[in-house]
């Protein structure tokens, strides 16, 4: 992708001269299914491998579909160089937020109304809060809904009461019996890109809705431009459909052993799964640790 594609949205996010350091490689890691599990957390082998990667002079970036509000403490303890969250909508480095794309509050509430009209359940994801109504989104919809609420703590807010004050980057819209996702997506297609997760791992039956023009690939490309990372030095690790864009963009792609077929097809190397030393084995295969 040409650099000038990113000069609009990310114009205000720039590095100082001291930050423009030359690193060997920049490795971008998906979260769920790649370095963490919502129940089991992150394997010690993955933490150790990423720590060693950074000590060896490489960059390690979290590149997740989760919004920043839903990045748990145990991932923050890993010595990441920076984080790209909400599929490219939020970028931070060294704890400083460099960029944050939000839908307008009018667009966010309109999205809730449209999704509900077609029988879908909106989970609204922002950099500081996630919004959903517990009588609507619960363990009857996703078995892990209570785990999300527990992990969020004070970062959870109901939609009710915040109808016109929703500060979101993206939406996870849940498909339930009787809902009509095709009509909902058609009505909202001017605002969002759509990623389908049907029976896929943690996402379950979900339509992930990302603001137009954003993706994990766009976030990675912006980071590369800001911090002078050459494309040939980019490496990605991932497992699910929302990793497709970064697999199509990066120079080197590593699929987890538990990855979706489309991800494995694009991969240069398929490592073992998350709980069988997948990160460690992948980084060793590439000679980075």
N, C-alpha and C positions, 0 to 999 in steps of 0.2 A: 504494500500500500504506500502511495506517495506521502511524504511528510506534510505537504500542503493541505491534505485532507483534514488535518487536525488543528490547523491554525485558528479556527474559529472558536470552537467550544473550549479548548484548553489554553487560550491565549494568555490568560492571567496566571497560569501555573508555570513558573519558571524557576530554575535553580540559580544559586549564586555560583561564582567562579570556583569557590572552595569545594562545592558539592560535585563539580564536574570531574569526577575521578574516573580513571580508566580501570575497569574491572575485567577479569578474565571472561566470565560468563554471567548472564542474568537468567535465573531459573524462576519460573512462575508456576506456583502450585495451586491447583484447585483445593477446596476444603473438603466438603462432604464426599466420602467414598475414595478420597485420594490421601488426605493426611488426617482426617478425623471421622468419627462416627458419633451420632447424636447421643447414643447410650454409653459407648465405651471410651469416648474421648480420642486422644491421639496416642498411637503406640510409642513407647519409649524409644524404639529403634528409629522412628521417623524424626523425633525431636533431636536425637543424637546425630543423625545423619545431616539434618539441616544445619545444626550448630557447627558441625565439622565443615560443611560446605562454605559457610560464611567465614570461618577461621582460615580457610584455604584461599580467601581473597575474592570469592564469587559473591554475587548478589542473590538474595533469596526473597522473592516477593510472594505474598499471599494474593491469589487472584480468584475471588470467590463470587458466586451468585448471591450469597447472603448479603443483606444490607449491613452497614457498619454496626448498627445497633445490635445485630445478632451474631457478632463475632465474640465468642466467649473468652473469658479470662485465660483459659489454658492455651488458646492460640496466641494471645497477646504475649504470653511468656516465652514463646519461641522467638529467637533473635532475627526476625524478618527485617530486611532492609526497608520495606514499606508494604503497604496494602492497597490493593485495588478491590473494591467491594461493589456490590449491587450491579454486577456485570458491566463494569467500566464507569459507573456513575459517580463513584467517590474514589479519590486518590489521596493517600497520605504517605508521608515519609518522616521517619524520626519523630512520630507522634504528632506531626503538624499536618492539618488538613489542607491540601493544596487545591482541591477542586471538589465540588459537590453539585451534581445536576439534580434538581428537584422539579417535579411536575408542579404546575401552579395549584393552589388550593381549589380553584374552580374545576380544573381538569381532574384532580383527584376525587372530588366528590361526585362529579359527573360519572367517573369510572365506576364508583361504588353503585350508583343508581342503575347504570346499564347492566352491570354484572348481576345484581339482584333481580333485575327485571327478567333476565333469562335463566334464573334459578341457580346461579353460581355464587360461590362464597368468597368474598374478597379478604385477602390477608395483605394489608398495606404495609410496605417495607420502607423505612426511612433510615437516615444515617444516625439519628438520635433516638427514634422510637419506632416500634412496630404497633400497628393498630388492627385489632379484630375484636368482634363481640363474642364472648365466650359461650353465649347461648346459641350462637350460629356456627362458630368454629371450635370444635371440641374433639374428644377421642372417638366420637361416632364418625367423624369425617377422616381424621388421621390419628392413628394410634399414638403418635408422639406429640399431639397437641399440648398436653400438659407439660411435657418436657420443655417445649418451646417457651411456655409461659414461665416456668421455673427459671430457665436460663436467662430470660429477659429481665426478670425482677422489675425494677422501677422503670425499665425501658418499654414495658408493655402499656399500651393505652387502648381503651375501647374506641370503636368508631363512634358509638353513641356519645354525644356530648362534644365531639370534635369534628362534626360533619363538615364544618367550613374552616377547619384549622388542621388539615391533614398535611403533614410535611413528609412527602414520600419520594423515593427514587424509582420504585418499581412495585409491581403487584404479583403475588402468587394467587391466581384465581382457581379455586377448587371445583372440580367437576363432580356433580352428584347425580343420582338417578333423576331423570326428568329435566335436567338442565340442557341448555342449547348453546354450547360454546361457539359453534360456527356463527350464529347470529350475533352473539356478544362481541366476538372478534371483528366481525364485519363492521359493526357500529363504532368500534374503537380503533379501527386500523389507521386512522389519520394520526393517532397519538403514539402507537406502540408497535414494536416488533414482537412477534410471538414465538415462544419456544414450547413445544409440547412435551410433556413427560407423562406418558400413559403407562401405568404399571411399572414405572422405572424407579427402583430404589427408594430413597428417602422422599422424593417428590410425590410419589403416588400418582394419582390422576390429577394433574395440575397443568394449567396453561400459565407459563411464566411470561409476564408482560414487561418489556424493557422499553424505555423511551426511544423513539425513532432516532436512528443514527448512533446508538450506543450498543456496545457488546464488550465481551472480555478482550477481543482483538483490538478494539478501538482504545480501550484502557491501556493495554500493553504498548501499543504504538505510541500513545501519548507519553507514557513513561520513558520509552526509548528516545523520543525526540527531546524531552525535557532534560534527561540525564545523559544524553550522548551515548546511548547504547547501540552498537551496530546490530543490524538485523541478523547477521550471521552468528551473533553471540546469544541469541534468544533460544531458550529451551522451555518447554511446557510439560507439565505432568497433569493428567486429568482422567476422567472416567465417564462423564455423562454428556447428554445432549447440549447443555449450555456451555460445554467446552469446545464445541465444534468450531466456533469462529477462531478461537486462539490456536486450535490445531491447524486450521487452514492458513493462519498467519505466520506462526513461528517457524524458525529454521529447523529445529529439532523437536520431535514430539515423542513423548513417552506415555503410553497407555497403561493404566493399572490392570492387573490380571482380572479384576472384577468390572472392567469397563464395558460400556455398551458396544455393540458390534460396529457401529459407524465410527466410533473413536478408535477402536483397534485397527480398522481398515486404513485410517490415515496415519497411524503411528509408524515411527521409524524403529521403535522397539517396544515390546510388550513385557513389562516387568511382572513380578508376582503381585498378589493382591495386598490390600492395605495392612492386613494383620499377619502377613507372611513376608515381612521385610521388603515390601514393594518399593518404598522410597529409598531405602538403603541400597537395595540391589540395583535399582535404576541409576542412582548416582554413581555407584561403583562401576557399572557397565560403561558409563560415559567418561570414566576416569576423573571424576570431579572430587571424589573423596577416597 
